[in-house]
Amino acid sequence: MHIEADLKLGFKDVLIRPKRSTLSSRAQVSLERTFKFRHTGRTWTGVPIMAANMDTVGTFAMATMLSRQGLFTAVHKHYSVAEWDAFAKHSQSGDGPRLLHVAVSTGILDDDLTKLYRILECHPELAFVCMDVANGYSEYFVDQISKVRARYPDRIIMAGNVVTREMVEQLLLSGADMVKVGIGPGSVCTTRVKTGVGYPQLSAIIECADAAHGLSGQIISDGGCTCAGDVAKAFGAGADFVMLGGMLAGHDEGGGTLLERDGQRFVEFYGMSSRTAMEKYSGGVAEYRASEGKTVTVPYRGPVAETIKDILGGLRSTCTYVGASQLKELTKRTTFVRVAEQQNPIFDS
């Protein structure tokens, strides 16, 4: 047993200190970034905000909408090969999605990888693969990343989830280009409650970004954002991409079950390790495990475009407060101050 006494912080523990700025308008801020990836040498340009690969968030409809604005979607792994064929065909139309802003998600079981191989071989234009497990610390996961890298040296691989420096380095050296960072901070994740395992997200980003950037890799902050300010803090802490789940839940593009209660509309939203998800895709919770997610209802929010506009507007405003004319400057211009409160709660219901 060992106790680490170093201070570890989450988004709620800090605010970003404003600094003198020469920017006169939010319109002067560019949120586009260009990345070159470690293993392939390929580049990508866009707004590095990513829809999570959850089946009521990371849908084809969400990918189509977000790609038009330069954002990214990790499409959930439960679409069939035929559905991917139709989606790729739609991308050839004028109003279709941009496939360079889409990742094919997969688990690490043999059936998962067989389907992944079929999709990638049918559609070489799909450049990104998201290898996603709840616990990225297993040796088997590392081996599977190496296997996919050896088979597809030209594909950009994102892999996770982990929260510590040494495992970020391990995944990058094993074939990942980007590492997903976050264990337990998600709005419908119960891993911290069910297992006692986790790491405060802000500190995880700071430490993992330092490790990844030293190896010419990137990290994706996955989980914990509840508002546009948290997205800004994640970028300020060093995240290259920020993945959103709960913040994008409840929209038309997510396709979740629509419910009505007392004249108000709600959408069902659940974690991908919840009992709801496992009953839907695996026939129930296996005898040897427990669910590590929950099912909730969120208010119906209509089209996602307004939510994206709000998030991007908040992020641009953050940049003007610290004098960053480009998103890539935000990290070096960020100073966090520790706080006991985030906002005035007098009118909170």
LINMOCOR-V601261 format. One line per field, one symbol per residue. ss: DSSP state (a for helix, b for strand, c for the rest). phi: phi as a letter, one per 30 degrees, with the letter a starting at -180 (. if undefined). A space follows every 10 residues. Layout:
ss = ???
phi = ???
This chain:
ss = cccccccccc aaabbbcccc cccccaaacb cbbbbbcccc ccbbbbbcbb bcccccccca aaaaaaaacc cbbbbccccc aaaaaaaaaa ccccccccaa abbbbbccca aaaaaaaaaa aacccccbbb bbccccccaa aaaaaaaaaa accccbbbbb bbccaaaaaa aaaacccbbb bcccccccbc aaaaaccccc aaaaaaaaaa aaaccccbbb bbcccccaaa aaaaaaaccc bbbbcaaacc baaacccbbb bccbbbbbbb cccbaaaaaa accccccccc ccbcbbbbbc cbccaaaaaa aaaaaaaaaa aacccbaaaa aaaccbbbcc ccccccccc
phi = .bcdcddbbc eddbbcddbe bcdcadddcc cdbccccedc idcbblcdcb dddcdcbdcd ddddddddci dcbcdddcdd ddddeddddd ddddcddcdd cbcdcadbde dddddedddd ddbdddccbc cbbdcdcddd dedddddddd dbdcccccbl cbbbeddedd ddddkdcbbd ckbjdddbcc edddciclae dddddedddd ddddcicbbc dcjjdcaddd dddddddkdd bbcbcedcdi ceddidddbb bhiccbbdbb ddcdeedddd cbikddecbb dbabcbcced biddeddded dddddddedd dcicdbeddd ddccbdcdbc bcadcdcdd
